Amino acid sequence: MHFTRKGRFGVLFCLWLFLAGSACAQTWPAKPVRIVVAFSPGGVTDIIARTTAPKLAELWGQPVVVENRTGAGGSVGAMAVARAPADGYTLLVHSSGYALNTAINPTLPYDPRKDFVEVAPLASQPMVLVVGASGPASVAELVAAARQHPGQVSYGSAGIGSGAHFNSEKFRIAAGIEVLHVPYKGGAEAIQDTIAGRIGFTFNTVTLALPHIREARLRVLAVSSAQRSGLLPGTPTVAESGIPGFEYTFWNGLWAPAGTPPAVVQKISRDLARVVTAPDVRERLATLGAEPMSMPPEEFARFVRAEIADAARIARAAGIRLQ
């Protein structure tokens, strides 16, 4: 096979890129790695990040430092990572809010499609549909009440554009009902008003709702995932409750700044898959009602794009806009 001078240069350049990438992956990390969590300490996203970080440190032989950068629905933390050097030493842990923000906020201070590369998912967990202790006994009863009194049954969320907001609107659309949205500053406030009977229902995380369910202050009607939750095995899914095909999960993932060497991205992804599927980490996730997720970067990127498209569809149908 004959190569021109230009062709030989191209082949040598590609070979150099391959060898450089391989060498980079072999020597990375050579210093501490910083993981920026886009949400407050103590939440599910933060707990998952802090559960995996020590395990990654063991694999890499370098400290892995978790830093919380909160604000603007995760945008503050995302922006900090978008501006960081693309060398694999600053990573972002975000949630399904990454897709929701992309779908409804055209003025984000970063471009989610250009400023980041997807590395790997971490875990997913269902949201639970709960009512007050004296509320409807089933999803069918809740839907019937909403149909009988259009616009009078209310639901609470952790704010406009939150996962609970999208989950509830997806439920509303699928059930064909009209309900009133009452946004709160956080999920805990929505739960308290559900307990008090000031709102009709809320979708919330298992971790926030479970103590109140166990104390019979809340009645759980369904879980939003395709399968039942291990923490609530007797609770049906929304799909099992008469709304076929319904599914919504809260998930977490890891991103790196765009331009991070592909070999480093692949290494982080492989190592993270080992960590989240390890028995002790899986057990810790189970206490949160979460299941480990494992995808290579390319598959995770397709998953995120699909989540953005689904969020955009719900936003259009429900008229969800930032105010």
KASUL-V379696 format. One record per residue. SS is DSSP state (helix for helix, strand for strand, loop for the rest). PHI is phi as a letter, one per 40 degrees, with the letter a starting at -180 (NA if undefined). D_CENTER is the distance of its C-alpha to the mean C-alpha in whole Angstrom. Layout:
ss = [SS:SS]
phi = [PHI:PHI]
d_center = [D_CENTER:D_CENTER]
This chain:
ss = [loop:loop:loop:loop:helix:helix:helix:helix:helix:helix:helix:helix:helix:helix:helix:helix:helix:helix:helix:helix:helix:helix:helix:helix:helix:helix:helix:loop:loop:loop:loop:loop:strand:strand:strand:strand:strand:loop:loop:loop:loop:loop:loop:helix:helix:helix:helix:helix:helix:helix:helix:helix:helix:helix:helix:helix:helix:helix:helix:helix:loop:loop:loop:strand:strand:strand:strand:strand:loop:loop:loop:helix:helix:helix:helix:helix:helix:helix:helix:helix:helix:helix:loop:loop:loop:loop:loop:loop:loop:strand:strand:strand:strand:strand:strand:loop:helix:helix:helix:helix:helix:helix:helix:helix:loop:loop:loop:loop:loop:loop:loop:loop:loop:loop:loop:strand:strand:strand:strand:strand:strand:strand:strand:strand:strand:strand:strand:strand:strand:strand:strand:strand:loop:loop:loop:loop:loop:loop:helix:helix:helix:helix:helix:helix:helix:helix:helix:helix:loop:loop:loop:loop:loop:strand:strand:strand:strand:loop:loop:loop:loop:loop:helix:helix:helix:helix:helix:helix:helix:helix:helix:helix:helix:helix:helix:loop:loop:loop:loop:strand:strand:strand:strand:loop:loop:loop:helix:helix:helix:helix:helix:helix:helix:helix:helix:helix:loop:loop:loop:loop:strand:strand:strand:strand:strand:helix:helix:helix:helix:helix:helix:helix:helix:helix:loop:loop:loop:strand:strand:strand:strand:strand:strand:loop:loop:loop:loop:loop:loop:helix:helix:helix:loop:loop:loop:loop:strand:loop:helix:helix:helix:loop:loop:loop:loop:loop:loop:loop:strand:strand:strand:strand:strand:strand:strand:strand:strand:loop:loop:loop:loop:helix:helix:helix:helix:helix:helix:helix:helix:helix:helix:helix:helix:helix:helix:helix:loop:loop:helix:helix:helix:helix:helix:helix:helix:helix:helix:loop:loop:strand:strand:strand:loop:loop:loop:loop:helix:helix:helix:helix:helix:helix:helix:helix:helix:helix:helix:helix:helix:helix:helix:helix:helix:helix:helix:helix:helix:helix:loop:loop:loop:loop:loop]
phi = [NA:b:b:c:d:c:c:c:c:c:c:c:c:c:c:c:c:c:c:c:c:c:c:c:c:c:c:c:c:b:a:d:b:b:b:c:c:c:b:c:c:g:c:d:c:c:c:c:c:c:c:c:d:c:c:c:d:c:c:c:g:b:c:b:c:c:b:c:b:b:h:f:g:h:c:c:c:c:c:c:c:d:c:c:d:c:b:g:c:b:b:b:b:b:b:c:d:d:c:c:d:c:c:b:b:c:b:d:c:a:b:c:c:b:c:b:b:c:b:a:c:b:a:b:a:c:b:b:c:b:b:c:d:b:c:d:c:a:c:d:c:c:c:c:c:c:c:c:b:d:g:b:c:b:b:b:b:c:h:c:g:c:d:c:c:c:d:c:c:c:c:d:c:c:c:g:b:b:b:c:c:b:c:b:c:a:c:c:c:c:c:c:c:c:c:c:g:c:b:c:a:a:c:a:c:d:c:c:c:d:d:c:c:c:c:g:c:b:b:c:b:a:b:c:c:c:b:c:c:c:c:b:c:c:c:c:c:c:c:c:c:h:b:d:g:c:a:a:b:c:b:b:a:b:b:b:d:d:g:c:d:d:c:c:d:c:c:d:c:c:c:c:c:c:c:c:c:c:d:c:c:d:c:c:c:c:c:c:g:b:b:c:b:a:a:c:d:c:c:c:c:c:c:c:c:c:c:c:c:c:c:c:c:c:c:c:c:c:g:c:b:c:b]
d_center = [50:51:49:50:50:46:45:46:44:41:41:41:39:36:37:37:33:33:35:33:30:31:32:29:27:30:31:27:26:29:28:25:22:20:16:15:12:11:11:14:16:16:12:10:8:12:13:11:12:16:16:16:17:21:21:20:23:25:25:25:28:27:25:21:21:18:18:16:16:15:16:16:12:11:14:16:14:14:17:19:17:18:22:22:24:23:24:21:22:19:15:12:9:6:3:3:6:7:8:9:11:13:14:16:17:20:21:18:20:18:18:14:16:19:18:16:16:13:14:12:8:9:8:7:9:11:12:15:18:20:24:27:29:31:29:29:29:27:25:28:30:27:27:31:31:29:31:34:33:31:30:31:28:25:21:19:16:15:16:16:13:11:9:12:14:13:13:16:17:16:18:21:22:22:24:26:26:27:25:25:22:22:20:20:19:16:15:18:21:20:20:24:25:24:26:29:29:28:26:25:22:18:15:13:12:14:15:16:18:19:22:23:23:25:28:28:27:25:25:22:23:20:16:14:13:16:17:18:17:19:19:21:22:25:22:22:19:19:21:23:24:26:23:23:20:18:14:11:8:5:3:4:6:10:12:16:18:20:23:22:24:23:25:23:19:20:22:18:17:19:20:16:16:19:18:15:17:20:22:21:18:17:19:17:14:16:17:14:14:11:12:12:11:13:14:16:16:17:15:12:13:14:11:10:13:13:10:12:15:14:12:16:18:16:17:21:21:21:22:19:20:19:22]
